[in-house]
Amino acid sequence: MAIGGVDCRMLEFAFYIDNFPFPIIADENRHLATKLGMLDPLNLDSISGIPLTVRAVFFIDPQKRLRLSILYPASTGRNFE
């Protein structure tokens, strides 16, 4: 299991948590997001004009095969409470 992000400022909180249980993947250049098809051409950053990344969850089995992917646009609200 790993947690990744394009905006690394949003991932900084994990460095301050003792024994954070997952690896953190920084993808500032969007290489991984591009390979995984996570860029949404319909939702552009209002400042830079580049596509936003979609929110994504990937389930990969022990044989490293993709079993399920869930993707939804950045414009979709979310609640972590």
TIZA-91231 format. One record per residue: residue number from 1; x, y, z of N, C-alpha, C in turn. Coordinates in steps of 0.2 Angstrom, whole numbers, plus 5000, padded with zeros to 4 digits. Example, Ala and Ser with C-alpha at 12.3 -4.5 7.8 and 13.67 -1.06 7.14 Angstrom:
+-----+------+------+------+-------+-------+-------+------+------+------+
| num | n.c1 | n.c2 | n.c3 | ca.c1 | ca.c2 | ca.c3 | c.c1 | c.c2 | c.c3 |
+-----+------+------+------+-------+-------+-------+------+------+------+
|   1 | 5066 | 4972 | 5039 |  5062 |  4978 |  5039 | 5066 | 4984 | 5039 |
|   2 | 5064 | 4989 | 5035 |  5068 |  4995 |  5036 | 5064 | 5000 | 5039 |
+-----+------+------+------+-------+-------+-------+------+------+------+
% end
This chain:
+-----+------+------+------+-------+-------+-------+------+------+------+
| num | n.c1 | n.c2 | n.c3 | ca.c1 | ca.c2 | ca.c3 | c.c1 | c.c2 | c.c3 |
+-----+------+------+------+-------+-------+-------+------+------+------+
|   1 | 5004 | 4994 | 5000 |  5000 |  5000 |  5000 | 5004 | 5006 | 5000 |
|   2 | 5002 | 5011 | 4996 |  5006 |  5017 |  4996 | 5001 | 5023 | 4995 |
|   3 | 5003 | 5029 | 4997 |  5000 |  5035 |  4996 | 5004 | 5040 | 4992 |
|   4 | 5001 | 5042 | 4986 |  5004 |  5047 |  4982 | 5001 | 5053 | 4981 |
|   5 | 5005 | 5058 | 4978 |  5002 |  5064 |  4977 | 5006 | 5069 | 4972 |
|   6 | 5003 | 5073 | 4969 |  5006 |  5078 |  4964 | 5008 | 5084 | 4968 |
|   7 | 5004 | 5086 | 4972 |  5005 |  5092 |  4976 | 5009 | 5090 | 4983 |
|   8 | 5015 | 5090 | 4983 |  5019 |  5087 |  4989 | 5018 | 5091 | 4995 |
|   9 | 5015 | 5097 | 4995 |  5014 |  5101 |  5001 | 5008 | 5097 | 5005 |
|  10 | 5004 | 5094 | 5001 |  4998 |  5091 |  5004 | 5000 | 5084 | 5008 |
|  11 | 5006 | 5081 | 5006 |  5009 |  5075 |  5009 | 5013 | 5076 | 5015 |
|  12 | 5015 | 5083 | 5016 |  5020 |  5084 |  5021 | 5018 | 5082 | 5028 |
|  13 | 5011 | 5082 | 5029 |  5008 |  5080 |  5036 | 5011 | 5073 | 5038 |
|  14 | 5011 | 5069 | 5033 |  5013 |  5062 |  5035 | 5020 | 5061 | 5037 |
|  15 | 5025 | 5066 | 5036 |  5031 |  5066 |  5038 | 5031 | 5067 | 5046 |
|  16 | 5026 | 5070 | 5048 |  5026 |  5072 |  5055 | 5022 | 5067 | 5060 |
|  17 | 5020 | 5062 | 5057 |  5016 |  5057 |  5060 | 5021 | 5051 | 5062 |
|  18 | 5022 | 5049 | 5068 |  5026 |  5044 |  5070 | 5024 | 5037 | 5067 |
|  19 | 5028 | 5033 | 5064 |  5026 |  5027 |  5062 | 5021 | 5027 | 5057 |
|  20 | 5021 | 5032 | 5052 |  5016 |  5032 |  5047 | 5016 | 5025 | 5043 |
|  21 | 5010 | 5022 | 5042 |  5010 |  5015 |  5040 | 5011 | 5014 | 5033 |
|  22 | 5012 | 5019 | 5028 |  5012 |  5018 |  5021 | 5018 | 5022 | 5018 |
|  23 | 5021 | 5019 | 5013 |  5026 |  5023 |  5009 | 5022 | 5029 | 5006 |
|  24 | 5026 | 5034 | 5005 |  5023 |  5040 |  5002 | 5027 | 5041 | 4995 |
|  25 | 5023 | 5042 | 4990 |  5026 |  5043 |  4983 | 5024 | 5050 | 4981 |
|  26 | 5030 | 5054 | 4980 |  5029 |  5061 |  4977 | 5030 | 5061 | 4970 |
|  27 | 5025 | 5064 | 4966 |  5024 |  5064 |  4959 | 5024 | 5071 | 4956 |
|  28 | 5028 | 5075 | 4958 |  5028 |  5082 |  4957 | 5028 | 5084 | 4949 |
|  29 | 5031 | 5079 | 4945 |  5032 |  5080 |  4938 | 5026 | 5077 | 4934 |
|  30 | 5022 | 5073 | 4938 |  5016 |  5070 |  4935 | 5018 | 5064 | 4931 |
|  31 | 5024 | 5061 | 4931 |  5026 |  5055 |  4927 | 5021 | 5049 | 4929 |
|  32 | 5020 | 5048 | 4935 |  5016 |  5042 |  4937 | 5009 | 5043 | 4936 |
|  33 | 5007 | 5049 | 4937 |  5000 |  5051 |  4936 | 4998 | 5050 | 4928 |
|  34 | 5003 | 5052 | 4924 |  5002 |  5051 |  4917 | 5002 | 5044 | 4915 |
|  35 | 5006 | 5040 | 4917 |  5007 |  5033 |  4916 | 5000 | 5029 | 4918 |
|  36 | 4997 | 5031 | 4923 |  4991 |  5028 |  4926 | 4985 | 5031 | 4924 |
|  37 | 4985 | 5036 | 4919 |  4979 |  5039 |  4916 | 4975 | 5043 | 4921 |
|  38 | 4979 | 5046 | 4925 |  4975 |  5050 |  4931 | 4975 | 5058 | 4929 |
|  39 | 4976 | 5060 | 4923 |  4975 |  5067 |  4921 | 4969 | 5068 | 4918 |
|  40 | 4965 | 5073 | 4921 |  4958 |  5074 |  4918 | 4958 | 5081 | 4913 |
|  41 | 4958 | 5079 | 4907 |  4958 |  5085 |  4902 | 4953 | 5090 | 4903 |
|  42 | 4947 | 5088 | 4906 |  4941 |  5092 |  4907 | 4942 | 5097 | 4913 |
|  43 | 4946 | 5095 | 4918 |  4947 |  5099 |  4924 | 4954 | 5102 | 4924 |
|  44 | 4955 | 5109 | 4922 |  4961 |  5112 |  4922 | 4962 | 5116 | 4928 |
|  45 | 4969 | 5117 | 4930 |  4971 |  5121 |  4935 | 4970 | 5128 | 4933 |
|  46 | 4966 | 5132 | 4937 |  4965 |  5139 |  4935 | 4971 | 5144 | 4934 |
|  47 | 4976 | 5142 | 4937 |  4982 |  5146 |  4937 | 4987 | 5144 | 4931 |
|  48 | 4989 | 5137 | 4931 |  4993 |  5135 |  4927 | 4990 | 5132 | 4920 |
|  49 | 4984 | 5131 | 4920 |  4980 |  5128 |  4914 | 4982 | 5121 | 4913 |
|  50 | 4986 | 5117 | 4917 |  4987 |  5110 |  4916 | 4982 | 5106 | 4919 |
|  51 | 4981 | 5100 | 4916 |  4975 |  5096 |  4919 | 4976 | 5094 | 4926 |
|  52 | 4971 | 5094 | 4930 |  4971 |  5091 |  4937 | 4971 | 5084 | 4937 |
|  53 | 4974 | 5081 | 4942 |  4974 |  5074 |  4943 | 4967 | 5072 | 4946 |
|  54 | 4965 | 5066 | 4943 |  4959 |  5063 |  4946 | 4960 | 5060 | 4953 |
|  55 | 4955 | 5059 | 4957 |  4956 |  5055 |  4963 | 4956 | 5048 | 4961 |
|  56 | 4961 | 5044 | 4964 |  4961 |  5037 |  4961 | 4963 | 5032 | 4967 |
|  57 | 4960 | 5026 | 4967 |  4961 |  5021 |  4971 | 4963 | 5015 | 4966 |
|  58 | 4968 | 5011 | 4968 |  4970 |  5005 |  4964 | 4971 | 5000 | 4968 |
|  59 | 4968 | 4994 | 4967 |  4968 |  4988 |  4971 | 4973 | 4983 | 4966 |
|  60 | 4978 | 4981 | 4969 |  4983 |  4977 |  4965 | 4984 | 4971 | 4970 |
|  61 | 4984 | 4965 | 4966 |  4984 |  4959 |  4970 | 4992 | 4957 | 4971 |
|  62 | 4993 | 4952 | 4975 |  5000 |  4950 |  4977 | 5004 | 4948 | 4970 |
|  63 | 5001 | 4946 | 4965 |  5004 |  4945 |  4959 | 5005 | 4951 | 4955 |
|  64 | 5004 | 4957 | 4958 |  5005 |  4963 |  4955 | 5000 | 4964 | 4949 |
|  65 | 4994 | 4961 | 4949 |  4989 |  4963 |  4944 | 4984 | 4967 | 4946 |
|  66 | 4982 | 4972 | 4942 |  4977 |  4977 |  4944 | 4970 | 4973 | 4944 |
|  67 | 4967 | 4974 | 4950 |  4960 |  4970 |  4951 | 4954 | 4975 | 4951 |
|  68 | 4956 | 4981 | 4953 |  4950 |  4986 |  4953 | 4953 | 4993 | 4953 |
|  69 | 4950 | 4998 | 4949 |  4952 |  5005 |  4949 | 4946 | 5009 | 4950 |
|  70 | 4947 | 5014 | 4954 |  4941 |  5019 |  4955 | 4944 | 5026 | 4954 |
|  71 | 4941 | 5029 | 4949 |  4944 |  5036 |  4948 | 4938 | 5041 | 4948 |
|  72 | 4939 | 5047 | 4951 |  4933 |  5052 |  4950 | 4937 | 5058 | 4950 |
|  73 | 4933 | 5063 | 4946 |  4937 |  5070 |  4945 | 4938 | 5074 | 4951 |
|  74 | 4943 | 5078 | 4951 |  4945 |  5082 |  4956 | 4939 | 5087 | 4958 |
|  75 | 4935 | 5088 | 4954 |  4929 |  5093 |  4956 | 4924 | 5089 | 4960 |
|  76 | 4924 | 5083 | 4961 |  4920 |  5079 |  4965 | 4922 | 5081 | 4973 |
|  77 | 4917 | 5083 | 4977 |  4918 |  5084 |  4984 | 4920 | 5077 | 4987 |
|  78 | 4923 | 5078 | 4993 |  4925 |  5072 |  4997 | 4925 | 5075 | 5004 |
|  79 | 4924 | 5070 | 5009 |  4924 |  5071 |  5016 | 4927 | 5066 | 5020 |
|  80 | 4932 | 5068 | 5024 |  4936 |  5063 |  5027 | 4934 | 5062 | 5034 |
|  81 | 4929 | 5065 | 5036 |  4927 |  5064 |  5043 | 4923 | 5057 | 5045 |
+-----+------+------+------+-------+-------+-------+------+------+------+
% end
